[in-house]
Amino acid sequence: MEFTFLGTSGGMPTKARNVTALALQHGAPRHWYLIDCGEGTQHQLLRTRLSVMQLQAIFITHAHGDHTFGLPGLLCSASMNGRTEPLFLIAPRPVWNFVESALGNTDSSLSYELKFLDSEAEDFYWEDHALQVTTTELSHRVSCRAFSFTEKNLERQLLKEKLVADGIGAGPAWGALQKGEDVILDNGTLIRSGDYTTVNRAPRKVVIGGDNDNPDLLAAACNKAQVLIHEATYTQEVADRVGSWPQHSSAAQVARFAQSAGLPNLILTHFSSRYQYNPNTKPYIGEVEAEAAGLYRGNLFMARDFARYQLSRNGILEATEPQGFPAQPGSGQRPSHDKARDQHD
């Protein structure tokens, strides 16, 4: 299971960070899923190995523009590339209305079926060959959901001694059983995969939050999860100065929750555009990391655009480059408080 961050800025892009989008790969080698689609997401994809032709579903946490403005362009580009396979759009209904309006008012059409599912439906549940997905309601200025992704079809180990003892010799039946399929033998006997195979590990589970000022709402969702990906728009000091209206989490809030929930891995993202990578500027994004690290004792990661993370079958999360916060050449001083920016964060 692999994650690629396509945008890690909240509200507005910066020279170093695009607005929110995240790719999740699991299952077939090239299949992937998109969570949120801020403006410019399709440009970010051009710098990866991901193709809209293998995109399985798009999940949108909420209707704010920094999570949705990239949708019409990405959908149309998939069409112009010749996509014919249906594509799921799992989102709040206002997002569907936005997409329909954007396509209809720009004389745009799609070469494939766009299947909409309301993520706010009380009985929402979605699955495909690789993943099961559920939602959790969050606390934000507009209706917002977190998505929990749990893998399906874990690899099975054959109980060979039991098969032999029961007179079931090696052959095609063994292969079918290992795939999780029940088999009818030549003599008409039904043998069930669950009786002759075992699964030796827990399914991987990842919780990806949208904008949210109350991480405790994710307590149930994070049960047995190996990874939480959550916004940390500000440090607590900036959050207190900005006030409650934006309804975002501070790094301290998320870190306290992750520690209390016993989460082994935490990835922070959606950083306010005020935060800079140059340690000689204020505010420096390392302040967000330091605040979280002071409260959370698990594996803490600060997402960067195009950073990739791999979650192994045994639940170990490893990061690939780029990591850390080096100085950015040409970065200029920004004011530490900007009322206009607060309206977008």
C-alpha positions in Angstrom: 0.0 0.0 0.0 1.5 3.3 -1.1 0.6 7.0 -0.7 1.8 9.9 -2.9 1.1 13.4 -1.8 0.1 15.6 -4.7 -0.6 18.7 -2.6 0.0 19.6 1.0 -1.0 23.2 1.3 -4.2 24.4 3.0 -6.4 27.1 1.4 -3.9 28.4 -1.2 -0.9 27.0 -3.0 2.7 28.2 -2.4 5.8 28.1 -4.6 6.7 24.8 -3.0 3.3 23.2 -2.2 0.1 22.7 -4.2 -3.3 22.5 -2.6 -4.7 19.2 -1.3 -4.7 15.9 -3.2 -3.5 12.5 -2.2 -3.0 9.3 -4.3 -3.4 5.8 -2.7 -2.2 2.7 -4.6 -3.3 -0.8 -3.6 -4.4 -3.9 -5.3 -3.5 -4.3 -9.0 0.0 -2.8 -9.7 -1.2 0.3 -11.6 -4.6 0.8 -9.9 -4.9 3.9 -7.7 -7.4 6.1 -5.9 -7.5 9.9 -5.5 -8.5 11.6 -2.2 -9.4 15.2 -2.8 -8.5 17.1 -6.0 -7.4 20.7 -5.5 -6.7 23.1 -8.3 -3.7 21.9 -10.4 -3.9 18.2 -9.4 -3.6 17.0 -13.0 -0.4 19.1 -13.4 1.0 17.4 -10.3 0.1 14.0 -11.7 2.3 14.7 -14.7 5.3 14.6 -12.4 4.4 11.1 -11.2 4.0 7.6 -12.8 0.2 7.7 -12.1 -2.2 7.7 -15.0 -5.8 8.8 -15.0 -6.5 5.7 -17.1 -5.9 3.5 -14.1 -7.7 5.7 -11.6 -10.4 3.6 -9.9 -12.3 6.1 -7.8 -12.1 9.7 -6.6 -13.0 10.5 -2.9 -13.7 14.1 -1.9 -13.8 14.9 1.8 -15.8 18.2 1.4 -16.8 20.9 -1.0 -14.2 23.6 -0.3 -12.4 24.8 -3.4 -8.9 23.8 -2.2 -10.2 20.2 -2.3 -12.3 20.3 -5.4 -11.3 23.0 -8.0 -9.1 20.5 -9.9 -11.9 18.0 -10.6 -13.4 19.3 -13.9 -10.1 19.6 -15.6 -8.9 16.2 -14.4 -12.1 14.5 -15.5 -12.0 16.1 -18.9 -8.3 15.2 -19.4 -9.2 11.6 -18.7 -11.8 11.8 -21.4 -9.5 13.4 -23.9 -6.9 10.6 -23.2 -9.5 8.1 -24.3 -10.8 6.7 -21.1 -13.8 4.4 -21.4 -13.9 2.6 -18.1 -16.5 3.9 -15.6 -15.1 6.1 -12.8 -16.6 6.5 -9.3 -16.9 9.9 -7.8 -17.6 9.6 -4.1 -18.3 13.0 -2.6 -20.9 15.2 -0.9 -23.8 16.1 -3.3 -22.7 19.8 -3.7 -19.5 18.5 -5.3 -21.6 16.6 -7.8 -23.6 19.7 -8.5 -20.3 21.6 -9.1 -19.0 19.1 -11.5 -22.3 18.9 -13.5 -22.4 22.7 -13.7 -18.7 23.0 -14.7 -19.1 20.4 -17.5 -22.4 21.7 -18.7 -21.4 25.4 -18.8 -18.1 24.7 -20.7 -19.6 22.4 -23.5 -17.7 19.5 -22.0 -18.6 15.8 -22.1 -17.0 12.6 -20.9 -16.2 9.5 -22.9 -16.9 7.3 -19.8 -19.5 7.0 -17.2 -19.0 9.0 -14.0 -20.7 7.1 -11.2 -21.7 9.4 -8.3 -22.1 8.1 -4.8 -23.2 10.4 -1.9 -20.5 10.1 0.8 -22.9 11.7 3.3 -25.6 8.9 2.9 -26.3 7.3 6.3 -25.7 3.8 4.9 -22.6 4.7 2.9 -20.3 1.8 2.1 -18.1 1.2 -0.9 -15.8 -1.5 -1.9 -14.0 -2.9 -4.9 -11.7 -5.9 -5.4 -9.0 -4.4 -3.1 -10.5 -2.1 -0.5 -13.5 -1.5 1.7 -14.3 2.2 2.5 -16.3 3.8 5.2 -16.8 7.4 6.3 -16.7 9.3 9.6 -18.4 12.7 10.0 -16.0 15.5 11.0 -16.3 19.0 12.4 -15.7 21.8 9.8 -17.5 24.9 8.4 -19.2 22.7 5.8 -20.1 19.0 6.0 -16.9 17.0 5.8 -16.0 13.3 6.0 -12.9 11.2 6.7 -12.4 8.0 4.7 -11.2 4.7 6.2 -9.6 2.4 3.8 -9.3 -1.3 4.8 -7.7 -3.9 2.5 -9.6 -7.0 1.4 -8.5 -10.3 0.0 -5.5 -10.9 2.2 -3.1 -13.5 1.0 -3.9 -17.0 2.3 -1.6 -19.8 3.4 -2.7 -23.3 2.5 -3.1 -25.8 5.3 -1.3 -28.5 3.3 -1.1 -31.2 6.0 -4.9 -30.9 6.5 -5.6 -31.1 2.8 -3.4 -34.2 2.4 -5.0 -35.8 5.6 -8.4 -35.3 4.1 -7.4 -36.9 0.8 -7.3 -33.7 -1.2 -4.2 -34.0 -3.4 -2.2 -31.1 -4.9 -3.8 -29.7 -8.0 -6.0 -26.9 -9.3 -8.3 -27.1 -6.2 -5.3 -26.0 -4.1 -4.8 -22.9 -6.2 -8.5 -22.0 -6.0 -8.6 -22.5 -2.3 -5.6 -20.2 -1.8 -7.4 -17.5 -3.8 -10.3 -17.7 -1.3 -12.6 -19.7 -3.6 -14.7 -22.6 -2.4 -14.3 -25.7 -4.6 -16.5 -28.6 -5.6 -14.5 -31.8 -6.0 -15.1 -34.3 -8.8 -17.1 -36.5 -6.3 -19.4 -33.6 -5.6 -18.0 -32.6 -2.2 -17.9 -28.9 -1.4 -14.7 -27.8 0.3 -14.5 -24.3 1.7 -11.4 -22.1 1.5 -11.8 -21.0 5.1 -11.4 -24.6 6.2 -8.2 -25.2 4.4 -6.4 -21.9 4.5 -5.3 -19.4 7.1 -4.6 -15.6 7.0 -1.5 -14.8 9.1 -1.8 -11.0 9.4 -4.3 -8.3 10.1 -5.7 -6.2 7.2 -4.0 -2.9 6.7 -6.2 0.1 7.6 -5.6 3.8 6.8 -7.7 6.7 7.9 -7.6 9.9 5.8 -9.2 12.9 7.4 -10.6 15.9 5.7 -10.6 19.4 7.4 -11.6 19.0 11.0 -11.2 20.8 14.3 -12.0 17.8 16.5 -9.7 14.8 15.9 -11.4 12.9 18.8 -14.3 12.3 16.3 -12.0 9.7 14.7 -11.5 7.6 17.8 -13.7 4.7 16.5 -12.5 4.9 13.0 -8.8 4.7 14.1 -9.4 1.4 16.0 -6.9 -1.1 14.5 -5.7 1.5 12.0 -1.9 1.6 11.2 -1.9 5.1 9.8 -3.8 8.4 10.3 -3.3 11.1 7.7 -4.7 14.4 9.1 -4.5 18.1 8.6 -2.4 20.2 10.9 -3.1 23.6 9.5 -1.4 25.6 12.3 0.6 25.4 15.4 -1.5 26.0 18.5 -0.1 29.5 18.9 -1.3 30.5 15.4 -4.6 28.7 15.8 -5.3 30.6 19.0 -4.5 33.9 17.2 -6.6 33.0 14.1 -9.6 32.0 16.2 -12.1 29.2 15.9 -13.9 30.3 12.7 -11.7 28.4 10.2 -12.4 25.1 12.1 -9.0 23.5 11.5 -6.8 21.4 13.8 -3.5 22.5 15.3 -0.5 20.1 15.3 -0.9 19.8 19.0 -4.6 18.7 18.8 -3.8 16.0 16.3 -0.7 14.8 18.1 -2.5 14.5 21.4 -5.3 12.5 19.8 -2.9 10.2 17.9 -1.0 9.5 21.1 -4.1 8.7 23.1 -5.4 6.5 20.4 -2.2 4.5 20.3 -1.7 5.1 16.5 1.6 3.8 15.4 2.0 6.2 12.4 0.8 9.8 11.9 1.3 11.8 8.7 0.5 15.5 9.0 -0.5 17.6 5.9 -2.7 20.6 4.8 -0.3 23.2 6.3 -1.3 26.8 6.1 0.3 28.7 3.2 2.0 31.0 5.7 4.5 28.3 6.7 7.8 28.4 4.9 10.5 25.7 4.3 13.3 28.3 4.9 14.2 28.1 8.6 15.3 31.8 8.4 11.7 32.9 7.8 8.8 33.1 10.1 6.7 31.1 10.5 8.9 28.1 9.7 7.1 24.8 9.0 9.5 23.0 11.3 7.5 24.7 14.2 4.5 22.5 13.2 6.7 19.4 13.3 8.3 20.3 16.7 4.9 20.9 18.3 3.6 17.5 17.2 6.8 15.7 18.1 6.6 17.1 21.6 3.3 15.3 22.2 3.3 12.2 19.9 5.7 9.3 20.5 4.8 7.2 17.4 6.3 7.5 13.9 5.6 11.1 12.9 5.9 12.3 9.2 5.4 15.7 7.7 4.0 15.4 4.2 5.7 17.2 1.3 4.5 17.4 -2.3 5.5 14.2 -4.2 6.7 12.4 -1.0 5.8 8.7 -1.1 5.0 6.4 1.8 4.8 2.7 1.7 2.9 0.7 4.3 4.2 -2.9 4.5 2.1 -6.0 5.1 3.3 -6.0 8.7 2.2 -2.4 9.3 5.6 -0.7 9.0 5.4 2.8 7.3 8.4 3.9 5.4 9.0 7.2 3.6 10.8 8.0 0.4 12.2 11.3 -0.8 11.6 14.1 -0.6 11.7 14.4 3.2 12.6 17.1 5.7 12.4 20.9 5.3 15.5 22.3 3.6 15.9 25.9 2.9 14.3 27.0 -0.4 16.5 29.3 -2.5 14.9 32.6 -3.1 12.3 32.2 -0.3 11.4 35.6 0.9 10.2 36.8 4.3 6.4 36.6 4.7 4.4 38.3 7.5 3.5 35.9 10.2 -0.1 37.1 10.3 -2.2 37.8 7.2 -6.0 38.4 7.6 -6.6 37.7 3.9 -4.9 34.3 4.3 -6.9 33.5 7.4 -10.1 33.7 5.3 -8.8 30.9 3.0 -7.1 28.5 5.5 
